[in-house]
Amino acid sequence: MRDKGSQNNQGEGVMGFQAYKVLFLCEHNSARSIMAEALLNRLGAGRFEAHSAGITPAGSISPFAVGLLQKINYTLSKLAPKPVETMVTDDAPVFDFIFRLSHHVPQDGHWPDFKGEPMVIDWFLPDPSDLSDSKSVVAQAYGDMFARLSSRIDTLSQMSDEALKQFMPLRGRLERMGEEAFRLAS
């Protein structure tokens, strides 16, 4: 973990150390990024402070995402779709990592002016809300996405502070995280 002398000045973690600030971005901030935020705040409690936002946020969280988060007894009261602009205000956190969960982020090539120098990692995942199949097929797609996110975030939350401090070598590892296991399963 980073000590109190590091560049971030918000969100102390365990034992006076500062938590790594993480932002998950996708298009609508209604499922992928919301679930990632919830999972990292649960699995990385004390070491990570997760946030999420969307380029064009939805009016509410996907009912499928709500159902999956309720199954793990996650309190939904602090979760809501938010525009990415809320993450670049003067009082917004200085992010250490930004995970792009969609090919459409940034939209139109416009990238918000985030404070600091966050490492941007691509974890592109299909958007289950794009499916027009039966409710059971869509529910299965959400479940699959939740499993992929859970695996990746579990691995991220267990990474050592030393590994998290390594900039370029870490990027490739984070982008490949969990890919092989899911390729074999399909």
Residue pairs with C-beta under 8 A, 6 or more apart in sequence:
1 13
1 14
1 15
1 17
1 18
1 19
1 20
1 47
1 161
2 8
2 17
2 18
2 20
2 161
3 16
3 17
3 18
4 12
4 16
4 17
4 18
6 18
7 94
7 116
8 18
8 21
8 93
8 94
8 96
8 116
9 18
9 94
10 18
10 21
10 49
10 93
10 94
11 18
11 19
11 21
11 49
11 93
12 18
12 19
13 19
13 46
13 47
13 48
13 49
14 46
14 47
19 46
19 47
19 48
19 49
20 44
20 47
20 48
20 49
20 96
20 97
20 164
21 48
21 49
21 51
21 93
21 94
21 95
21 96
21 97
22 40
22 48
22 49
22 50
22 51
22 95
22 96
22 97
22 98
22 99
23 50
23 51
23 52
23 53
23 87
23 93
23 95
23 97
23 98
23 99
23 114
23 118
24 32
24 33
24 36
24 37
24 40
24 50
24 51
24 52
24 53
24 98
24 99
24 101
25 33
25 52
25 53
25 54
25 55
25 84
25 98
25 99
25 100
25 101
25 102
25 105
26 32
26 33
26 52
26 54
26 55
26 100
26 101
26 102
26 105
26 127
27 54
27 55
27 56
27 102
27 104
27 105
27 107
27 127
28 54
28 55
28 56
28 57
28 58
28 81
28 127
28 129
29 52
29 53
29 54
29 57
29 58
29 81
29 82
29 83
30 54
30 57
30 58
30 60
30 61
30 62
30 65
30 81
30 129
31 61
31 62
31 64
31 65
31 127
31 128
31 129
31 142
31 145
32 101
32 102
32 125
32 127
32 145
32 149
33 52
33 53
33 54
33 101
34 52
34 61
34 62
34 65
34 69
34 79
34 81
35 65
35 68
35 69
35 145
35 146
35 149
36 50
36 52
36 99
36 101
36 149
36 153
37 50
37 51
37 52
37 79
38 50
38 69
38 74
38 79
39 50
39 149
39 150
39 153
40 48
40 50
40 153
40 156
40 157
41 48
41 49
41 50
42 72
42 74
43 153
43 154
43 157
44 50
44 153
44 156
44 157
47 157
48 156
48 157
49 93
51 87
51 93
51 95
52 79
52 82
53 82
53 83
53 84
53 86
53 87
54 81
54 82
54 83
54 84
55 83
55 84
55 104
55 105
55 106
55 107
56 83
56 107
57 81
57 82
57 83
58 81
59 81
60 80
60 81
61 76
61 79
61 80
61 81
62 128
62 129
62 142
64 128
64 138
64 139
64 142
65 142
66 76
68 142
68 143
68 146
69 76
69 79
70 76
84 112
85 112
86 92
87 93
87 95
87 112
87 114
88 112
88 113
88 114
88 115
92 115
94 115
94 116
94 118
95 114
95 115
95 116
95 118
96 116
96 118
96 119
96 164
97 118
97 119
97 120
97 121
98 114
98 118
98 119
98 120
98 121
99 120
99 121
99 122
99 123
100 120
100 121
100 122
100 123
100 124
101 123
101 124
101 125
102 124
102 125
102 127
103 124
106 112
119 167
119 170
119 171
121 171
121 174
121 175
122 175
123 152
123 174
123 175
123 177
125 145
125 148
125 149
126 141
126 145
128 138
128 141
128 142
128 145
131 137
131 138
131 141
148 178
148 182
151 177
151 178
151 181
151 182
152 177
152 178
155 177
155 178
156 174
156 177
159 170
163 170
163 173
164 170
